[in-house]
Amino acid sequence: MLWTSWLVLLLCWGTTSGEQQADGSDGTPARARADIHRQRSPPPVEPLDFGFVPAAVYDTHAYYEPGPIGILFHMVHAFLYVIQPNPFPKDMIVKVIQQNMGGIKLEEWRKPDNVVLLLQWIYYEVGFLTCATIGITLVVLIPIIGLCFCVCRCCENCGGEMHQRQRKNADCQRGFYTASLVATSIFIILGVLIAYAANHNVTTQIKSTRRLINTNLRDLKTFANNTPAQVEYLTAQYTTAKNKVLSDLDNIGPLLGGRIHSQLEKEVVPSLDTALRMAGAMRETKEALENVSSSLEVLQEGTAKLQASLSGERASLSNTLSDPACTNGAVSQTCNTIRSTLSQLGINADFSMLPDLSHALANVNTVLKTDLSNIVQKGYSSFNDTPKLVHEQTKNIVSGVKGMLDKIGTEINSFSKMFPVEASLVNFTNFLTKGQKNIESYYPQVDQLDFYRWIGCVAALCMVVLVLAFNSLGLLCGACGYDKQATPTTRGCLSNTGGNLLMAGVGFSFIFAWVLMAIVTTLFVVGGNIEKLICEPLANRQLFKIIDTPFLVHPAKKNFLPGMLFQNPNIDLTLGSMYRDCHENNGLYHSLQLETMFNINSFLNRTVYNKDLANVFESVRVDLQDILLLEQAGRDNLINFANSGVGEIDYEAYLAEVNKGVTLVDLLSFSTDLEAQADQLPRGALENALKGHASSIRQIHREQVVPMLQAMKYVRARSTLSQSIKQLQRMSSDLPVKVTNILSAIDAAEYLITHNASHVVKRETKVFTQSLEGYFKQYTVWVKNSLTAEVAQCKPISNIVDSMEIVACSFIIDSVNTFWFGLGGCCILLIPSIIFSVKLAKYYRRMDTEDVFEDGQEGWN
């Protein structure tokens, strides 16, 4: 229980040991998702960078690639699958364990349920039982058969008679037996090589076993030494969240006040903008009125001179037409025609008749004495001081929160040091070091035992090699010494020696075969069942499902692993889930589901963002009553501008005069027509006078009209007058209504600030406090995720399981199974080897008698 206590002390610094399961409900995935959802709700909380938890680097690579010998392993696995094709009997093993937890009693097996289980077990093991029965039968029969065979031959039976009868196909039979024995010997040699390779593989992998042991222990030390730094890093990162909260609190004016400002400016700023534009309109109105006045003076001066000239010329022409000569006959008609056009000699645009603008200009100048722009800018400034106002009103709250955060940081650091983690880790490291030394002290004994094992296996193989040696030497001597011309009684010594060596091989085969078969049968039953019942289920994790079966060990204990570790079998923790999490290199806190006993979230929720801190945040109040958007002077100024008379000016009259031409008629055309009519008159003084008037009119057009049409002074005056009048008309249109709308908008904005802004302030204050809370939630979520995936990563635990599987199954069991596979093949092949050797020895040994024919010819081949 030392390591269990250490694990608990190592990771569960986040709560007290008396915390109940109900407290862990705060750490459920649904609650975590809700926290994340709130964290991401608008406006988004700025993500914090907590950095990376110091990661441990583990050296163990629990993976084994057998290399070329893996082909032999696959052959053995295929053979075992043929022998035992049934699936892993999980349910049957569970029933056996559950029904016999109290101990196996003989009378219990008579119960029907146990009889059924026994029959099921026999059915599952039928392949192994069949092969084992065959092996045991051979172990028993081989020495008996050998003894009987020996006695039979001593009685000159069973091939023991030293007499060879004539056979026509003797050479063919000898060749067949030789080839068969050679082929059998080759397969036996292959079996010996397979068994020797497996035997040597065990010795070779012992060194790899030492490497796995050393790396696993080193990883455990790394795990133990790195975990305190990781835990310390988690606690230290509270400072990141705290500093961010303090930074936001120090900038509460721009942050909270800025958000309040941005929410209110949708209503406030447009109203002030319209007032500011109206202030600009006042200045533009003044400039337009002044432009109109100056333009009128220029145009009135020019039109007055032209009016005087045209009036004088019209009077003079009228006097000329009063001459008595105009009363004569046809002349009078021409004079009357000219007299009817005299009214056209006049100006068209008379600017002297336009209304005076001096009163409106004086009123506007009076309005402009009050600087409305400055007043509006004061309103802007008052509204823009919202962040400063918020900062001043929350100064005491900010200082109180800073003290509380410092206290929380001290509580977290002090709580993490309540558990003697470092002392426990030192003890655990010392335990690992001592354990490693103890394991290493057994290495010489392991090497010695492995040497004895290797010698024993080699000795067993030497039995087969001895038989092979006799067979090989017998075949060699027999083949080399055989003479076709020699009779059975006259065969040479070398041939006879070959036959005797073959018979010696037969004798040793009977002596060793049953021993070897006993070894093969024992290793087959043990190694094959371990492979099928342990190694294969361990490889596909079926073995974990047996251990994780609910109520396996006791009807009242649901899960075995949490019952062993925490004395609480109701925790939903299984060996399979723990192995899977550790294999994925997750944290031990998550793999052992320690949150059910020591809930980190509960502690952090009580400490990092507690009720006192939440109450302080909720007590934030902001009063905007002091904000004044527009002073009374500004309001009076707007009203005075609306009543300045600018809107009462007859702009249509101005535009009508501006759009008129300079004169009523084109003076050049008029003078040309006048000359043409003068030419119709008789020559005389009247004709000359009229032509003189035409010349005078041309001179007026050239000296006065043309300058007014082309001189920049008059052109600019007319253009300025037209533009200014249009501008004034546009600005003064519904001026009282516009001013009323401006004042109404400002009143509405001020009413919003003073009366209805409380809900905006509350909403933005809540958003601000939620953002502060979001930083702490980010920290708690990060701590939970770090404990789940990064702190105390338990890869060494799964590596230990995988290493045990590699050593026990891949290194040992696979090699043992390959050894009996090769040796068993040799034992089986010794049977045909005995038969072929006995048959072949007859053709090489020297016989005592032979067949004799009457014609004296002997036909021995």
Sequence and secondary structure as in RCSB ss.txt:
>XXXX:A:sequence
MLWTSWLVLLLCWGTTSGEQQADGSDGTPARARADIHRQRSPPPVEPLDFGFVPAAVYDTHAYYEPGPIGILFHM
VHAFLYVIQPNPFPKDMIVKVIQQNMGGIKLEEWRKPDNVVLLLQWIYYEVGFLTCATIGITLVVLIPIIGLCFC
VCRCCENCGGEMHQRQRKNADCQRGFYTASLVATSIFIILGVLIAYAANHNVTTQIKSTRRLINTNLRDLKTFAN
NTPAQVEYLTAQYTTAKNKVLSDLDNIGPLLGGRIHSQLEKEVVPSLDTALRMAGAMRETKEALENVSSSLEVLQ
EGTAKLQASLSGERASLSNTLSDPACTNGAVSQTCNTIRSTLSQLGINADFSMLPDLSHALANVNTVLKTDLSNI
VQKGYSSFNDTPKLVHEQTKNIVSGVKGMLDKIGTEINSFSKMFPVEASLVNFTNFLTKGQKNIESYYPQVDQLD
FYRWIGCVAALCMVVLVLAFNSLGLLCGACGYDKQATPTTRGCLSNTGGNLLMAGVGFSFIFAWVLMAIVTTLFV
VGGNIEKLICEPLANRQLFKIIDTPFLVHPAKKNFLPGMLFQNPNIDLTLGSMYRDCHENNGLYHSLQLETMFNI
NSFLNRTVYNKDLANVFESVRVDLQDILLLEQAGRDNLINFANSGVGEIDYEAYLAEVNKGVTLVDLLSFSTDLE
AQADQLPRGALENALKGHASSIRQIHREQVVPMLQAMKYVRARSTLSQSIKQLQRMSSDLPVKVTNILSAIDAAE
YLITHNASHVVKRETKVFTQSLEGYFKQYTVWVKNSLTAEVAQCKPISNIVDSMEIVACSFIIDSVNTFWFGLGG
CCILLIPSIIFSVKLAKYYRRMDTEDVFEDGQEGWN
>XXXX:A:secstr
 HHHHHHHHHH TTS TT  GGGGGGGSHHHHHHHHHHHHSSS                       GGGHHHHHH
HHHHHHHH  S   HHHHHHHHHHTTT   GGGGGSHHHHHHHHHHHHHTHHHHHHHHHHHHHHHHHHHHHHHHH
HHHHTT TT SSEE   TTHHHHHHHHHHHHHHHHHHHHHHHHHHHHHHHHHHHHHHHHHHHHHHHHHHHHHHHH
HHHHHHHHHHHTHHHHHHHHHHHHHTHIIIIIHHHHHHHHHHHHHHHHHHHHHHHHHHHHHHHHHHHHHHHHHHH
HHHHHHHHHHHHHHHHHHHHHTSGGGGSHHHHHHHHHHHHTGGGSSBS  GGGS   HHHHHHHHHHHTS HHHH
HHHHHHHHHTHHHHHHHHTHHHHHHHHHHHHHHHHHHHHHHTSS HHHHHHHHHHHHHHHHHHHHHTHHHHHHHH
HHHHHHHHHHHHHHHHHHHHHHHHHHHHHHH  TTS TTS  HHHHHHHHHHHHHHHHHHHHHHHHHHHHHHHHH
HHHHHIIIIIHHHHTTHHHHHHTSTTSSBTTB  HHHHHHHS TTS   HHHHHHHHHTT BHHHHTTGGGTS H
HHHHHHHTT HHHHHHHHT     TT  SS HHHHHHHHHHHTSSGGGS HHHHHHHHHS SBSS HHHHHHHHH
HHHHTS SSHHHHHHHHHHHHHHHHIIIIIHHHHH HHHHHHHHHHHHHHHHHHHHHTTHHHHHHHHHHHHHHHH
HIIIIIHHHHHHHHHHHHHHHHHHHHHHHHHHHHHHHHHTTTB HHHHHHHHHHHIIIIIIIIHHHHHHHHHHHH
HHHHHHHHHHHHHHHHTTTS  SEE   TTS     
